[in-house]
Amino acid sequence: MKKFRKPQLTIVIIYLFLIAVMLTMLVPYYWMLITSFKPLAEIQAYPPKFYVESPTIEPYRDLLEIIPMFRYILNSLFVCASVVIFKVFACSLAGYAFAKHKFWGRDKIFFLFLASLMIPWQVNIIPGFLLVKSLGWLNSFKGLIIPTMGWGAFAIFLSRQFIYSIPDDLIDAARIDGCGELRIYTHVILPLIKPVLATVAIFTFIQQWGNLVWPMVITSTRNMRTIPLALTVLSSQTSTNFNMLMAAAVIATVPMLVVFLIFQKYIIKGVYLTQLKG
């Protein structure tokens, strides 16, 4: 019996540690949520309470009256969806080329993609702004979307590594059946790389949803603001209205949570398949 107690005790300790970490990470979100329903009197009360005595929806009502929050959400969703769709398609296609095709300079070009990950993204701001300005894309969705589509080296790396593990026999069998490269990509490669596509989609969506600097640089009109820029402007205008700020933060967090819940099963499946292949 002693041989079984020690592993069981270790598993219990690991689960307790993971539960403690999970609760620690959830506390800020819980505080944000309850603060968004608190009146200002409860927020300013000392000591602070981890529950709401008199919940109210006034912060959400005042928020929607002050700023067009749903317009900013639609702007962010349109930008994020456009970049995600392009990166999922283009980066997986590039990963397929790097993993399963031999052409001149393949390894050198792939190395250049990896080397670009070491370049700080701040270096691209000024050249990117000058290029967007010369094209007349300031205060437009083209300026928000198209320049950010080119930053996909990490997604190409993930796609290439995952596709590299796919047996070549499947691709050769498809060629024998008369499939072209595009059909092999759509009917053989894409169904097998759903986990990595979901990972790329989640990472890209979260990155774009929280992107503040680029929209701040190229937009100056109110109608073109995205969620991060809207929250920044709101915090400067109503810095003492904490419940309204928390209400805006709650609304901004919901789309990220929904996207993660939709795609998390594919990420878990990808981790499981990676362990099996290892």
PyRosetta script that sets phi, psi and omega in degrees:
from pyrosetta import init, pose_from_sequence

init()
pose = pose_from_sequence("MKKFRKPQLTIVIIYLFLIAVMLTMLVPYYWMLITSFKPLAEIQAYPPKFYVESPTIEPYRDLLEIIPMFRYILNSLFVCASVVIFKVFACSLAGYAFAKHKFWGRDKIFFLFLASLMIPWQVNIIPGFLLVKSLGWLNSFKGLIIPTMGWGAFAIFLSRQFIYSIPDDLIDAARIDGCGELRIYTHVILPLIKPVLATVAIFTFIQQWGNLVWPMVITSTRNMRTIPLALTVLSSQTSTNFNMLMAAAVIATVPMLVVFLIFQKYIIKGVYLTQLKG")
pose.set_psi(1, -31.7)
pose.set_omega(1, -177.9)
pose.set_phi(2, -66.2)
pose.set_psi(2, -27.0)
pose.set_omega(2, 179.9)
pose.set_phi(3, -66.7)
pose.set_psi(3, -26.9)
pose.set_omega(3, -176.9)
pose.set_phi(4, -93.1)
pose.set_psi(4, -22.7)
pose.set_omega(4, -175.6)
pose.set_phi(5, -71.0)
pose.set_psi(5, -38.4)
pose.set_omega(5, -177.0)
pose.set_phi(6, -64.9)
pose.set_psi(6, -47.8)
pose.set_omega(6, 175.5)
pose.set_phi(7, -61.1)
pose.set_psi(7, -39.4)
pose.set_omega(7, 178.9)
pose.set_phi(8, -63.8)
pose.set_psi(8, -41.2)
pose.set_omega(8, 177.7)
pose.set_phi(9, -63.8)
pose.set_psi(9, -38.5)
pose.set_omega(9, 178.2)
pose.set_phi(10, -63.8)
pose.set_psi(10, -42.6)
pose.set_omega(10, 179.1)
pose.set_phi(11, -63.6)
pose.set_psi(11, -41.6)
pose.set_omega(11, 178.5)
pose.set_phi(12, -61.9)
pose.set_psi(12, -43.5)
pose.set_omega(12, 179.7)
pose.set_phi(13, -63.5)
pose.set_psi(13, -41.4)
pose.set_omega(13, 179.3)
pose.set_phi(14, -62.7)
pose.set_psi(14, -44.6)
pose.set_omega(14, 179.9)
pose.set_phi(15, -65.4)
pose.set_psi(15, -39.5)
pose.set_omega(15, 177.3)
pose.set_phi(16, -63.1)
pose.set_psi(16, -40.7)
pose.set_omega(16, 178.4)
pose.set_phi(17, -64.0)
pose.set_psi(17, -43.6)
pose.set_omega(17, 179.7)
pose.set_phi(18, -65.1)
pose.set_psi(18, -38.3)
pose.set_omega(18, 177.6)
pose.set_phi(19, -64.5)
pose.set_psi(19, -40.9)
pose.set_omega(19, 178.5)
pose.set_phi(20, -63.5)
pose.set_psi(20, -41.7)
pose.set_omega(20, 177.8)
pose.set_phi(21, -64.1)
pose.set_psi(21, -42.4)
pose.set_omega(21, 179.7)
pose.set_phi(22, -61.1)
pose.set_psi(22, -45.2)
pose.set_omega(22, 179.6)
pose.set_phi(23, -64.3)
pose.set_psi(23, -38.6)
pose.set_omega(23, 178.4)
pose.set_phi(24, -62.1)
pose.set_psi(24, -38.5)
pose.set_omega(24, 179.6)
pose.set_phi(25, -75.2)
pose.set_psi(25, -27.0)
pose.set_omega(25, -178.5)
pose.set_phi(26, -82.1)
pose.set_psi(26, -21.0)
pose.set_omega(26, -176.7)
pose.set_phi(27, -57.5)
pose.set_psi(27, -47.2)
pose.set_omega(27, 179.2)
pose.set_phi(28, -60.1)
pose.set_psi(28, -38.3)
pose.set_omega(28, 179.4)
pose.set_phi(29, -69.3)
pose.set_psi(29, -38.6)
pose.set_omega(29, 177.6)
pose.set_phi(30, -64.0)
pose.set_psi(30, -43.2)
pose.set_omega(30, 179.0)
pose.set_phi(31, -63.7)
pose.set_psi(31, -40.0)
pose.set_omega(31, 177.5)
pose.set_phi(32, -61.9)
pose.set_psi(32, -42.8)
pose.set_omega(32, -177.3)
pose.set_phi(33, -66.5)
pose.set_psi(33, -48.1)
pose.set_omega(33, -177.4)
pose.set_phi(34, -70.1)
pose.set_psi(34, -31.5)
pose.set_omega(34, 178.8)
pose.set_phi(35, -66.3)
pose.set_psi(35, -32.3)
pose.set_omega(35, -179.9)
pose.set_phi(36, -67.7)
pose.set_psi(36, -18.1)
pose.set_omega(36, 178.4)
pose.set_phi(37, -105.9)
pose.set_psi(37, 4.4)
pose.set_omega(37, -179.0)
pose.set_phi(38, -90.8)
pose.set_psi(38, 143.1)
pose.set_omega(38, 167.6)
pose.set_phi(39, -69.3)
pose.set_psi(39, 161.8)
pose.set_omega(39, -178.6)
pose.set_phi(40, -61.2)
pose.set_psi(40, -32.2)
pose.set_omega(40, -179.9)
pose.set_phi(41, -62.7)
pose.set_psi(41, -40.5)
pose.set_omega(41, 178.7)
pose.set_phi(42, -71.2)
pose.set_psi(42, -33.5)
pose.set_omega(42, 179.0)
pose.set_phi(43, -66.5)
pose.set_psi(43, -38.1)
pose.set_omega(43, -177.8)
pose.set_phi(44, -84.2)
pose.set_psi(44, -5.2)
pose.set_omega(44, -178.8)
pose.set_phi(45, -69.3)
pose.set_psi(45, 148.4)
pose.set_omega(45, 177.3)
pose.set_phi(46, -131.9)
pose.set_psi(46, 131.7)
pose.set_omega(46, 1.7)
pose.set_phi(47, -75.6)
pose.set_psi(47, 155.6)
pose.set_omega(47, -178.8)
pose.set_phi(48, -67.0)
pose.set_psi(48, 148.5)
pose.set_omega(48, -179.1)
pose.set_phi(49, -111.9)
pose.set_psi(49, 142.4)
pose.set_omega(49, -178.5)
pose.set_phi(50, -92.2)
pose.set_psi(50, 30.2)
pose.set_omega(50, 174.5)
pose.set_phi(51, -152.1)
pose.set_psi(51, 167.2)
pose.set_omega(51, -177.0)
pose.set_phi(52, -107.8)
pose.set_psi(52, 122.2)
pose.set_omega(52, 178.6)
pose.set_phi(53, -80.5)
pose.set_psi(53, -44.6)
pose.set_omega(53, -178.3)
pose.set_phi(54, -128.3)
pose.set_psi(54, 81.1)
pose.set_omega(54, -177.5)
pose.set_phi(55, -63.0)
pose.set_psi(55, 146.1)
pose.set_omega(55, -180.0)
pose.set_phi(56, -146.5)
pose.set_psi(56, 149.9)
pose.set_omega(56, 177.0)
pose.set_phi(57, -103.4)
pose.set_psi(57, 12.1)
pose.set_omega(57, 179.5)
pose.set_phi(58, -58.9)
pose.set_psi(58, -39.6)
pose.set_omega(58, 178.4)
pose.set_phi(59, -58.3)
pose.set_psi(59, -39.9)
pose.set_omega(59, 179.1)
pose.set_phi(60, -69.6)
pose.set_psi(60, -39.5)
pose.set_omega(60, 179.2)
pose.set_phi(61, -65.9)
pose.set_psi(61, -43.9)
pose.set_omega(61, 178.3)
pose.set_phi(62, -65.1)
pose.set_psi(62, -37.1)
pose.set_omega(62, 179.7)
pose.set_phi(63, -61.7)
pose.set_psi(63, -46.7)
pose.set_omega(63, -178.1)
pose.set_phi(64, -69.2)
pose.set_psi(64, -22.7)
pose.set_omega(64, 176.6)
pose.set_phi(65, -79.7)
pose.set_psi(65, -31.3)
pose.set_omega(65, -175.6)
pose.set_phi(66, -81.7)
pose.set_psi(66, -45.8)
pose.set_omega(66, -176.2)
pose.set_phi(67, -128.6)
pose.set_psi(67, 150.8)
pose.set_omega(67, 176.2)
pose.set_phi(68, -78.5)
pose.set_psi(68, 77.0)
pose.set_omega(68, -172.9)
pose.set_phi(69, -61.4)
pose.set_psi(69, -40.6)
pose.set_omega(69, -178.2)
pose.set_phi(70, -67.7)
pose.set_psi(70, -30.6)
pose.set_omega(70, 175.7)
pose.set_phi(71, -65.6)
pose.set_psi(71, -41.3)
pose.set_omega(71, 179.1)
pose.set_phi(72, -68.0)
pose.set_psi(72, -35.9)
pose.set_omega(72, 177.4)
pose.set_phi(73, -65.4)
pose.set_psi(73, -43.0)
pose.set_omega(73, 178.0)
pose.set_phi(74, -63.8)
pose.set_psi(74, -38.9)
pose.set_omega(74, 176.5)
pose.set_phi(75, -60.1)
pose.set_psi(75, -48.0)
pose.set_omega(75, -179.0)
pose.set_phi(76, -65.3)
pose.set_psi(76, -41.4)
pose.set_omega(76, 179.8)
pose.set_phi(77, -64.0)
pose.set_psi(77, -40.3)
pose.set_omega(77, 179.8)
pose.set_phi(78, -65.7)
pose.set_psi(78, -44.0)
pose.set_omega(78, 179.1)
pose.set_phi(79, -64.1)
pose.set_psi(79, -47.4)
pose.set_omega(79, -178.1)
pose.set_phi(80, -64.0)
pose.set_psi(80, -44.9)
pose.set_omega(80, -178.8)
pose.set_phi(81, -63.2)
pose.set_psi(81, -40.5)
pose.set_omega(81, 179.8)
pose.set_phi(82, -64.0)
pose.set_psi(82, -45.9)
pose.set_omega(82, -179.0)
pose.set_phi(83, -68.3)
pose.set_psi(83, -39.8)
pose.set_omega(83, -179.8)
pose.set_phi(84, -63.4)
pose.set_psi(84, -48.0)
pose.set_omega(84, -179.0)
pose.set_phi(85, -60.3)
pose.set_psi(85, -44.0)
pose.set_omega(85, -179.8)
pose.set_phi(86, -65.1)
pose.set_psi(86, -45.2)
pose.set_omega(86, -177.0)
pose.set_phi(87, -68.1)
pose.set_psi(87, -39.2)
pose.set_omega(87, 178.9)
pose.set_phi(88, -61.4)
pose.set_psi(88, -41.9)
pose.set_omega(88, -179.6)
pose.set_phi(89, -75.9)
pose.set_psi(89, -53.8)
pose.set_omega(89, -172.6)
pose.set_phi(90, -68.3)
pose.set_psi(90, -43.0)
pose.set_omega(90, -176.8)
pose.set_phi(91, -71.6)
pose.set_psi(91, -35.6)
pose.set_omega(91, 175.9)
pose.set_phi(92, -69.1)
pose.set_psi(92, -36.0)
pose.set_omega(92, 176.8)
pose.set_phi(93, -66.3)
pose.set_psi(93, -41.1)
pose.set_omega(93, 176.3)
pose.set_phi(94, -66.4)
pose.set_psi(94, -39.9)
pose.set_omega(94, 177.1)
pose.set_phi(95, -61.7)
pose.set_psi(95, -37.4)
pose.set_omega(95, 177.1)
pose.set_phi(96, -64.8)
pose.set_psi(96, -41.2)
pose.set_omega(96, 179.1)
pose.set_phi(97, -65.4)
pose.set_psi(97, -43.9)
pose.set_omega(97, -179.3)
pose.set_phi(98, -69.3)
pose.set_psi(98, -30.0)
pose.set_omega(98, -174.8)
pose.set_phi(99, -86.7)
pose.set_psi(99, -38.0)
pose.set_omega(99, -169.0)
pose.set_phi(100, -120.7)
pose.set_psi(100, 4.0)
pose.set_omega(100, 179.3)
pose.set_phi(101, -125.9)
pose.set_psi(101, 142.0)
pose.set_omega(101, 177.5)
pose.set_phi(102, -107.1)
pose.set_psi(102, 121.8)
pose.set_omega(102, 178.6)
pose.set_phi(103, -146.4)
pose.set_psi(103, 165.6)
pose.set_omega(103, -175.4)
pose.set_phi(104, -64.1)
pose.set_psi(104, 129.2)
pose.set_omega(104, 176.8)
pose.set_phi(105, 76.2)
pose.set_psi(105, 16.9)
pose.set_omega(105, -176.7)
pose.set_phi(106, -58.8)
pose.set_psi(106, -51.6)
pose.set_omega(106, -177.1)
pose.set_phi(107, -66.9)
pose.set_psi(107, -36.6)
pose.set_omega(107, 179.6)
pose.set_phi(108, -67.3)
pose.set_psi(108, -41.4)
pose.set_omega(108, 178.6)
pose.set_phi(109, -66.1)
pose.set_psi(109, -41.5)
pose.set_omega(109, 178.2)
pose.set_phi(110, -63.7)
pose.set_psi(110, -37.4)
pose.set_omega(110, 176.5)
pose.set_phi(111, -63.4)
pose.set_psi(111, -37.1)
pose.set_omega(111, 177.7)
pose.set_phi(112, -64.2)
pose.set_psi(112, -38.5)
pose.set_omega(112, 176.3)
pose.set_phi(113, -61.4)
pose.set_psi(113, -44.5)
pose.set_omega(113, 179.2)
pose.set_phi(114, -65.9)
pose.set_psi(114, -38.5)
pose.set_omega(114, 179.8)
pose.set_phi(115, -64.8)
pose.set_psi(115, -30.0)
pose.set_omega(115, 179.4)
pose.set_phi(116, -65.9)
pose.set_psi(116, -20.0)
pose.set_omega(116, 177.8)
pose.set_phi(117, -67.5)
pose.set_psi(117, -21.6)
pose.set_omega(117, -179.3)
pose.set_phi(118, -84.4)
pose.set_psi(118, -8.5)
pose.set_omega(118, 179.6)
pose.set_phi(119, -85.4)
pose.set_psi(119, 122.6)
pose.set_omega(119, 179.1)
pose.set_phi(120, -59.8)
pose.set_psi(120, 138.1)
pose.set_omega(120, -177.3)
pose.set_phi(121, -66.2)
pose.set_psi(121, -21.5)
pose.set_omega(121, 179.8)
pose.set_phi(122, -63.8)
pose.set_psi(122, -23.6)
pose.set_omega(122, -179.3)
pose.set_phi(123, -64.6)
pose.set_psi(123, -28.1)
pose.set_omega(123, -175.5)
pose.set_phi(124, -84.7)
pose.set_psi(124, -6.4)
pose.set_omega(124, -172.7)
pose.set_phi(125, -65.6)
pose.set_psi(125, -52.7)
pose.set_omega(125, -176.3)
pose.set_phi(126, -66.4)
pose.set_psi(126, -48.8)
pose.set_omega(126, 175.9)
pose.set_phi(127, -60.8)
pose.set_psi(127, -38.2)
pose.set_omega(127, 178.5)
pose.set_phi(128, -64.1)
pose.set_psi(128, -41.2)
pose.set_omega(128, 178.7)
pose.set_phi(129, -63.9)
pose.set_psi(129, -44.3)
pose.set_omega(129, 179.9)
pose.set_phi(130, -63.3)
pose.set_psi(130, -38.6)
pose.set_omega(130, 178.9)
pose.set_phi(131, -67.4)
pose.set_psi(131, -44.7)
pose.set_omega(131, 179.6)
pose.set_phi(132, -64.1)
pose.set_psi(132, -39.7)
pose.set_omega(132, 178.9)
pose.set_phi(133, -65.2)
pose.set_psi(133, -40.9)
pose.set_omega(133, -179.6)
pose.set_phi(134, -66.9)
pose.set_psi(134, -27.7)
pose.set_omega(134, 178.4)
pose.set_phi(135, -86.5)
pose.set_psi(135, -6.7)
pose.set_omega(135, -179.4)
pose.set_phi(136, 74.8)
pose.set_psi(136, 31.7)
pose.set_omega(136, -176.2)
pose.set_phi(137, -103.1)
pose.set_psi(137, 10.5)
pose.set_omega(137, 177.0)
pose.set_phi(138, -65.3)
pose.set_psi(138, 143.4)
pose.set_omega(138, -179.4)
pose.set_phi(139, 56.6)
pose.set_psi(139, 45.3)
pose.set_omega(139, 178.8)
pose.set_phi(140, -145.1)
pose.set_psi(140, 159.4)
pose.set_omega(140, 176.9)
pose.set_phi(141, -68.9)
pose.set_psi(141, -29.2)
pose.set_omega(141, 176.8)
pose.set_phi(142, -61.6)
pose.set_psi(142, -40.6)
pose.set_omega(142, 178.3)
pose.set_phi(143, -69.8)
pose.set_psi(143, -30.9)
pose.set_omega(143, 178.5)
pose.set_phi(144, -76.7)
pose.set_psi(144, -33.8)
pose.set_omega(144, -169.8)
pose.set_phi(145, -96.5)
pose.set_psi(145, -55.0)
pose.set_omega(145, -168.4)
pose.set_phi(146, -61.3)
pose.set_psi(146, -46.2)
pose.set_omega(146, 179.9)
pose.set_phi(147, -61.5)
pose.set_psi(147, -33.2)
pose.set_omega(147, -179.1)
pose.set_phi(148, -76.9)
pose.set_psi(148, -12.6)
pose.set_omega(148, 177.8)
pose.set_phi(149, -69.2)
pose.set_psi(149, -24.2)
pose.set_omega(149, -175.7)
pose.set_phi(150, -81.0)
pose.set_psi(150, -8.3)
pose.set_omega(150, -177.7)
pose.set_phi(151, -94.5)
pose.set_psi(151, 77.5)
pose.set_omega(151, -175.6)
pose.set_phi(152, -133.4)
pose.set_psi(152, 27.0)
pose.set_omega(152, -177.7)
pose.set_phi(153, -63.3)
pose.set_psi(153, -41.2)
pose.set_omega(153, -178.9)
pose.set_phi(154, -66.9)
pose.set_psi(154, -39.2)
pose.set_omega(154, 177.9)
pose.set_phi(155, -65.6)
pose.set_psi(155, -38.0)
pose.set_omega(155, 176.6)
pose.set_phi(156, -65.0)
pose.set_psi(156, -40.2)
pose.set_omega(156, 178.6)
pose.set_phi(157, -62.4)
pose.set_psi(157, -46.5)
pose.set_omega(157, 178.5)
pose.set_phi(158, -60.8)
pose.set_psi(158, -45.5)
pose.set_omega(158, -178.5)
pose.set_phi(159, -64.0)
pose.set_psi(159, -43.9)
pose.set_omega(159, -179.0)
pose.set_phi(160, -62.3)
pose.set_psi(160, -43.9)
pose.set_omega(160, -178.1)
pose.set_phi(161, -65.7)
pose.set_psi(161, -37.6)
pose.set_omega(161, -179.2)
pose.set_phi(162, -73.8)
pose.set_psi(162, -43.3)
pose.set_omega(162, -179.6)
pose.set_phi(163, -67.6)
pose.set_psi(163, -30.0)
pose.set_omega(163, -179.8)
pose.set_phi(164, -59.9)
pose.set_psi(164, -28.9)
pose.set_omega(164, -178.0)
pose.set_phi(165, -82.7)
pose.set_psi(165, -7.4)
pose.set_omega(165, 177.9)
pose.set_phi(166, -73.2)
pose.set_psi(166, 131.0)
pose.set_omega(166, -178.5)
pose.set_phi(167, -60.3)
pose.set_psi(167, 138.5)
pose.set_omega(167, 177.9)
pose.set_phi(168, -67.4)
pose.set_psi(168, -21.5)
pose.set_omega(168, -178.5)
pose.set_phi(169, -62.3)
pose.set_psi(169, -34.1)
pose.set_omega(169, 178.4)
pose.set_phi(170, -64.1)
pose.set_psi(170, -41.7)
pose.set_omega(170, -179.5)
pose.set_phi(171, -69.8)
pose.set_psi(171, -40.7)
pose.set_omega(171, 178.9)
pose.set_phi(172, -64.4)
pose.set_psi(172, -38.7)
pose.set_omega(172, 178.3)
pose.set_phi(173, -64.0)
pose.set_psi(173, -38.5)
pose.set_omega(173, 178.2)
pose.set_phi(174, -66.4)
pose.set_psi(174, -37.9)
pose.set_omega(174, 177.6)
pose.set_phi(175, -65.7)
pose.set_psi(175, -39.0)
pose.set_omega(175, 178.6)
pose.set_phi(176, -62.7)
pose.set_psi(176, -35.2)
pose.set_omega(176, 178.8)
pose.set_phi(177, -75.4)
pose.set_psi(177, -2.8)
pose.set_omega(177, 176.2)
pose.set_phi(178, 96.9)
pose.set_psi(178, 12.5)
pose.set_omega(178, 180.0)
pose.set_phi(179, -77.0)
pose.set_psi(179, 138.3)
pose.set_omega(179, 172.3)
pose.set_phi(180, -81.7)
pose.set_psi(180, 177.0)
pose.set_omega(180, -176.7)
pose.set_phi(181, -64.2)
pose.set_psi(181, -40.0)
pose.set_omega(181, -179.4)
pose.set_phi(182, -66.3)
pose.set_psi(182, -38.8)
pose.set_omega(182, 179.5)
pose.set_phi(183, -70.6)
pose.set_psi(183, -35.9)
pose.set_omega(183, 175.0)
pose.set_phi(184, -61.6)
pose.set_psi(184, -42.0)
pose.set_omega(184, 180.0)
pose.set_phi(185, -64.4)
pose.set_psi(185, -43.4)
pose.set_omega(185, -174.6)
pose.set_phi(186, -80.6)
pose.set_psi(186, -32.0)
pose.set_omega(186, -173.8)
pose.set_phi(187, -103.4)
pose.set_psi(187, -18.0)
pose.set_omega(187, -179.1)
pose.set_phi(188, -113.0)
pose.set_psi(188, -51.1)
pose.set_omega(188, -173.8)
pose.set_phi(189, -75.0)
pose.set_psi(189, -52.2)
pose.set_omega(189, -174.7)
pose.set_phi(190, -57.9)
pose.set_psi(190, -44.4)
pose.set_omega(190, 178.9)
pose.set_phi(191, -62.5)
pose.set_psi(191, -25.4)
pose.set_omega(191, -177.3)
pose.set_phi(192, -88.2)
pose.set_psi(192, -14.4)
pose.set_omega(192, -175.5)
pose.set_phi(193, -114.7)
pose.set_psi(193, 26.5)
pose.set_omega(193, 177.2)
pose.set_phi(194, -56.5)
pose.set_psi(194, -40.1)
pose.set_omega(194, 179.0)
pose.set_phi(195, -60.0)
pose.set_psi(195, -44.0)
pose.set_omega(195, -179.0)
pose.set_phi(196, -72.1)
pose.set_psi(196, -31.7)
pose.set_omega(196, 175.2)
pose.set_phi(197, -64.2)
pose.set_psi(197, -40.2)
pose.set_omega(197, 177.4)
pose.set_phi(198, -65.3)
pose.set_psi(198, -39.1)
pose.set_omega(198, 178.4)
pose.set_phi(199, -63.8)
pose.set_psi(199, -45.6)
pose.set_omega(199, 178.1)
pose.set_phi(200, -62.0)
pose.set_psi(200, -41.0)
pose.set_omega(200, -179.5)
pose.set_phi(201, -63.3)
pose.set_psi(201, -44.4)
pose.set_omega(201, -178.6)
pose.set_phi(202, -66.8)
pose.set_psi(202, -48.0)
pose.set_omega(202, -179.7)
pose.set_phi(203, -60.4)
pose.set_psi(203, -43.1)
pose.set_omega(203, -179.3)
pose.set_phi(204, -66.9)
pose.set_psi(204, -42.3)
pose.set_omega(204, -179.3)
pose.set_phi(205, -63.1)
pose.set_psi(205, -46.6)
pose.set_omega(205, -179.2)
pose.set_phi(206, -63.8)
pose.set_psi(206, -41.1)
pose.set_omega(206, 179.5)
pose.set_phi(207, -62.9)
pose.set_psi(207, -45.7)
pose.set_omega(207, -178.7)
pose.set_phi(208, -72.2)
pose.set_psi(208, -35.7)
pose.set_omega(208, -179.7)
pose.set_phi(209, -64.2)
pose.set_psi(209, -33.7)
pose.set_omega(209, 179.5)
pose.set_phi(210, -96.6)
pose.set_psi(210, 8.8)
pose.set_omega(210, -178.6)
pose.set_phi(211, -71.8)
pose.set_psi(211, 116.8)
pose.set_omega(211, -177.7)
pose.set_phi(212, -108.6)
pose.set_psi(212, -42.2)
pose.set_omega(212, -169.3)
pose.set_phi(213, -66.1)
pose.set_psi(213, -48.1)
pose.set_omega(213, -176.0)
pose.set_phi(214, -64.0)
pose.set_psi(214, -47.3)
pose.set_omega(214, 175.1)
pose.set_phi(215, -61.0)
pose.set_psi(215, -33.6)
pose.set_omega(215, 179.0)
pose.set_phi(216, -67.3)
pose.set_psi(216, -31.7)
pose.set_omega(216, -177.3)
pose.set_phi(217, -75.6)
pose.set_psi(217, -41.9)
pose.set_omega(217, -170.1)
pose.set_phi(218, -105.1)
pose.set_psi(218, -3.2)
pose.set_omega(218, 178.6)
pose.set_phi(219, -118.8)
pose.set_psi(219, 143.6)
pose.set_omega(219, 177.6)
pose.set_phi(220, -135.1)
pose.set_psi(220, -9.5)
pose.set_omega(220, 179.5)
pose.set_phi(221, -93.4)
pose.set_psi(221, 152.8)
pose.set_omega(221, -176.2)
pose.set_phi(222, -67.5)
pose.set_psi(222, -36.8)
pose.set_omega(222, -175.4)
pose.set_phi(223, -69.3)
pose.set_psi(223, -18.1)
pose.set_omega(223, -177.3)
pose.set_phi(224, -98.6)
pose.set_psi(224, 6.8)
pose.set_omega(224, -179.0)
pose.set_phi(225, -70.0)
pose.set_psi(225, 145.6)
pose.set_omega(225, 172.1)
pose.set_phi(226, -101.6)
pose.set_psi(226, 176.5)
pose.set_omega(226, -175.3)
pose.set_phi(227, -59.2)
pose.set_psi(227, -50.5)
pose.set_omega(227, -180.0)
pose.set_phi(228, -58.9)
pose.set_psi(228, -40.7)
pose.set_omega(228, 179.2)
pose.set_phi(229, -67.7)
pose.set_psi(229, -38.3)
pose.set_omega(229, 177.8)
pose.set_phi(230, -64.4)
pose.set_psi(230, -40.1)
pose.set_omega(230, 178.3)
pose.set_phi(231, -65.8)
pose.set_psi(231, -37.6)
pose.set_omega(231, 178.5)
pose.set_phi(232, -64.6)
pose.set_psi(232, -45.2)
pose.set_omega(232, 178.7)
pose.set_phi(233, -65.3)
pose.set_psi(233, -40.7)
pose.set_omega(233, -179.5)
pose.set_phi(234, -64.5)
pose.set_psi(234, -40.4)
pose.set_omega(234, -179.8)
pose.set_phi(235, -66.5)
pose.set_psi(235, -30.3)
pose.set_omega(235, 177.7)
pose.set_phi(236, -77.4)
pose.set_psi(236, -26.5)
pose.set_omega(236, -179.1)
pose.set_phi(237, -87.7)
pose.set_psi(237, -36.3)
pose.set_omega(237, -177.4)
pose.set_phi(238, -126.8)
pose.set_psi(238, 59.2)
pose.set_omega(238, -174.2)
pose.set_phi(239, -67.4)
pose.set_psi(239, -20.8)
pose.set_omega(239, -178.6)
pose.set_phi(240, -98.0)
pose.set_psi(240, -10.3)
pose.set_omega(240, -179.6)
pose.set_phi(241, -90.7)
pose.set_psi(241, 79.6)
pose.set_omega(241, -172.0)
pose.set_phi(242, -67.9)
pose.set_psi(242, -36.2)
pose.set_omega(242, -178.6)
pose.set_phi(243, -66.0)
pose.set_psi(243, -35.1)
pose.set_omega(243, 176.7)
pose.set_phi(244, -69.3)
pose.set_psi(244, -39.7)
pose.set_omega(244, 177.0)
pose.set_phi(245, -63.1)
pose.set_psi(245, -41.0)
pose.set_omega(245, 178.7)
pose.set_phi(246, -68.0)
pose.set_psi(246, -34.7)
pose.set_omega(246, 176.4)
pose.set_phi(247, -63.7)
pose.set_psi(247, -41.4)
pose.set_omega(247, 176.9)
pose.set_phi(248, -65.2)
pose.set_psi(248, -38.8)
pose.set_omega(248, 178.5)
pose.set_phi(249, -65.7)
pose.set_psi(249, -37.5)
pose.set_omega(249, 178.0)
pose.set_phi(250, -63.7)
pose.set_psi(250, -46.4)
pose.set_omega(250, 179.7)
pose.set_phi(251, -61.9)
pose.set_psi(251, -37.9)
pose.set_omega(251, -179.2)
pose.set_phi(252, -72.0)
pose.set_psi(252, -24.6)
pose.set_omega(252, -177.4)
pose.set_phi(253, -83.4)
pose.set_psi(253, -28.0)
pose.set_omega(253, -174.2)
pose.set_phi(254, -57.8)
pose.set_psi(254, -47.2)
pose.set_omega(254, -179.6)
pose.set_phi(255, -60.2)
pose.set_psi(255, -39.7)
pose.set_omega(255, 177.8)
pose.set_phi(256, -62.3)
pose.set_psi(256, -40.5)
pose.set_omega(256, 179.2)
pose.set_phi(257, -64.9)
pose.set_psi(257, -41.0)
pose.set_omega(257, 179.8)
pose.set_phi(258, -64.5)
pose.set_psi(258, -44.5)
pose.set_omega(258, 179.6)
pose.set_phi(259, -62.6)
pose.set_psi(259, -41.9)
pose.set_omega(259, 179.8)
pose.set_phi(260, -64.9)
pose.set_psi(260, -42.5)
pose.set_omega(260, -179.5)
pose.set_phi(261, -65.2)
pose.set_psi(261, -32.1)
pose.set_omega(261, -179.7)
pose.set_phi(262, -71.3)
pose.set_psi(262, -40.7)
pose.set_omega(262, -171.6)
pose.set_phi(263, -101.5)
pose.set_psi(263, -2.6)
pose.set_omega(263, -174.0)
pose.set_phi(264, -64.4)
pose.set_psi(264, -32.5)
pose.set_omega(264, -178.1)
pose.set_phi(265, -64.6)
pose.set_psi(265, -32.3)
pose.set_omega(265, 178.3)
pose.set_phi(266, -71.6)
pose.set_psi(266, -35.2)
pose.set_omega(266, 177.4)
pose.set_phi(267, -66.5)
pose.set_psi(267, -44.1)
pose.set_omega(267, 178.2)
pose.set_phi(268, -61.6)
pose.set_psi(268, -40.8)
pose.set_omega(268, 178.1)
pose.set_phi(269, -64.0)
pose.set_psi(269, -38.5)
pose.set_omega(269, 178.5)
pose.set_phi(270, -65.2)
pose.set_psi(270, -40.7)
pose.set_omega(270, 176.7)
pose.set_phi(271, -63.2)
pose.set_psi(271, -41.0)
pose.set_omega(271, 179.8)
pose.set_phi(272, -64.2)
pose.set_psi(272, -44.2)
pose.set_omega(272, 179.3)
pose.set_phi(273, -65.7)
pose.set_psi(273, -37.2)
pose.set_omega(273, 178.5)
pose.set_phi(274, -63.2)
pose.set_psi(274, -39.7)
pose.set_omega(274, 177.5)
pose.set_phi(275, -65.2)
pose.set_psi(275, -39.0)
pose.set_omega(275, 179.1)
pose.set_phi(276, -65.6)
pose.set_psi(276, -39.9)
pose.set_omega(276, -179.1)
pose.set_phi(277, -71.0)
pose.set_psi(277, -32.8)
pose.set_omega(277, 177.5)
pose.set_phi(278, -68.4)
pose.dump_pdb("model.pdb")
